[in-house]
Amino acid sequence: AATVFGFDRTGSLPARRPAFGQAVRRYRTILANPRARILFTAVFVEAIAIFGVFPHLAPLIEARGEGGPREAGLVLAGFAIGGLLYSALVGVLVRLLGMPRMLIGGGLICGASLTVVGLAGSWQVDCAALTAMGLGFYMLHNTFQTQVTEVAPTARASAVALHAFSFFCGQALGVAVLGQALMQLGQFGALAACAVTILGLGIATAVTLQRPGPKIAFSD
């Protein structure tokens, strides 16, 4: 209904056929930029390490007699609260920390939060940990996202599309990866591995993204 009645169609441009060849060339050019590849890899790994555990929270909480889906839902709500905290604090954080320390701090907070969840305490402790992890995640993710918009200033939509593709592929794969890790390593081992990964990611990207990279201009 919003599409039919809410948009002004009087000045709309005529429909054009999709230019698939042009799109492929644009993506290929973006992927030739080392900085873009770092960012796309970073969000892929980030999504695995952070979001892989989410679907497993309910059975983990239930297995230790702490509740079930209701408690898991409340724990996951903590992550959203952490995102709201980030929204309230982002201006202060950017001024005080700058990009490198935002990335390191985000990785450290997420790593500590995953370690706390891995220790299998009460669901209330898990909720507090995920609140902190929501803050840390957005310190990482929004920094990556801001950088992505600058790797190809004349093709931002294509760069952001590749960024989203990488992120959601990581989210989808992360569930299976964490499932296997939980079976092989147990709760603490699997989440400790995620904690080390996300901390390492924060430190590595803080170092590599400090170096200015080439910006891509398209002539088409």
N, C-alpha and C positions, 0 to 999 in steps of 0.2 A: 504494500500500500504506500509506503514511504517513497519507493522508487517511482510508482505510477503518478502519484499526486504531488509529491514534494519537490520534484526537480523541474526547472524551467527548460523546456525543450525547444523554445522558439529560436534560440541562437546556437543550437547544437551543430557541431561539424558533421559532415557526411561520414558514414562508416568507412573504415579502411581495412584492407586485408592485413592479417598479421604478417609482420616481416620477420619470419623465423630466422632467416639467414643473418639478418642484421643483429637480432638478439643474440645469436650464438657467437658472432664476432665480438659483440660487446662483453659478453660473459668471459670469453677467452682472454680478452685484453685485461679485464679486471683481475682475473686469476693469474696473469703474468706478473702482477705487482706483488713482491714478497710481503709487504705490509698487509695487504688484503688476505693473503694466505695465512699469515699469523693470526689475524683476527677471526677468520672463519674456523680455523683449527681450534682456537681458544674457546669459542662459544660451543663448539661441538663437544670438547672435553668437559667444559663447565656443565653442560646439560647432563652428561652421563653421571658426573660426580655428585651433582646436587639433586637432580630429579629422579635418579634411578631408584632411590629408596622409598619414594612417596607411596607407590602402590603396595609396598611390603609392610608399611607401618602397622596396619590393622592386624595382620597375622602375628607380627612380632610382639605387639602389645598383648594380644590375646594369649600367646604362648607363655608369657610370664605371669598370667593371671591378673593383668592390670585393667582389663576391660576388653573392648572390641571396636566395632566401627564408630560408635559415638565418641569414644575417647580419641580414636585416631583422627576423626574429623576435627575435634578441638585442638589436637596437636598441630594438624595442618593449618588451622586458622591462625596459629601463631606465626607462620611464615608470612601470611598476608599482613598481620599486624607489623611485622618487621619491615615490610614494604612501605607501610604508611609512615613508620618512623623515618625511613630513608627520605620519603617525600618531604617530611617536615624539616629534616636536618641537612638536606643535600647542599643548600647554599653555604652553610657553615662548613661542612665537610670539604667541599671543593676549595674554599678559601684557605682552610687550615692545612689541608693535606696535599693538594695538588694531585696530578694524575698518578705518579709512581706510588706514592704512599696510599692512595685510594685503592690501588690494585693489591698491594701487599697487605693492607689492612683488611680488605674484603676477603682475601684468601685466608688470612689468619683467623678471622672471625668464623668463616665457614668451616675451616678445618677443626677449630675447637668445638664448634657446635656438633659436627658429625661425630667427633670423638665422644662427646657427652651422650649422644643417642646410642652409640655403640656400647657404652658401659651398661646399658639396660637398667636404668633406674626406674623411677615412677613416671607415669605419663605426664604428670605436671612438670617434671624436670624436662622431659622431652619437649613439651610445649614451650617452655622458656628457651630451650636450645634452638628450636625452630624459629622463634621470634628473632633471636640474634642472627640466625642463618639468613632470614629474610633481609635483614639490614645488610649483612655481608654480601649476599648474592647481588643485590642491586648496586652496591659499590663497585663490584666487578662488572656486571652485565651492562649497566648504563654507560660505564666508561668505554667498554668495547663498542657499544652501539654508537656513541658519539664519534669515536674514531672511524668507524665504518663509513659514516656519512661524508668523511673528508678524503677517502682514498680515491674517489672518482667524482669530483664536484659537478661535472656535467652529466653524470649518469648515476645519481644517488639512488634512484629507484632500483636499478639493477643491482647495485652493491648491497642495498638493504635486503633485496630479495634473496641473494646468495647467503647473506648473514642469517636470515630467517630459516632458509633451507637447512643450513648447517646446524642451527640450534635445534630445530625440531627433529632432525635425524638423530642427533645426540639424545634427545628426550626419549624417542622411541627405542633406540638401542639400549639405553641405560637400564631400562626395566629388566631386560634379559640378562645384561651383564651383571647387575646386582643380584638377580635371582641365582645365577650360577655362583657368584662370589659368596653369597650367604650359605649356600649348600657346602661349598668347599672350605671356606675360612671361618664360618660362624659369624654372628652379628658383630662382634667387636673387630674381628679381623677384616671383614668386608668394609665396614665403615671407617676403620683406621686407614685402609688403603685409599678410600675416597678422600679422607682428610689430608693425607700426604699429597695426593694428586692435586687437590684444589689449592693447597698452600703453594706447591711447586708452580702451579699455573700462575698464581698471582705474582710470585717473585719473577718468574721467567718473562711474563708479559710486561712487568714494570721495567725490566731492563731493556727488552727489545723495542718496546714502543716509545722509549725516550728518544731513540734515533729518528730523525725526520725521514719520511719515506717519500718516494716520487708520487706526485698527483697525476692522474690520468685525464687527458682531454680527448674528446672524440670529435672528429670532423664531420660525422654524418648528422 
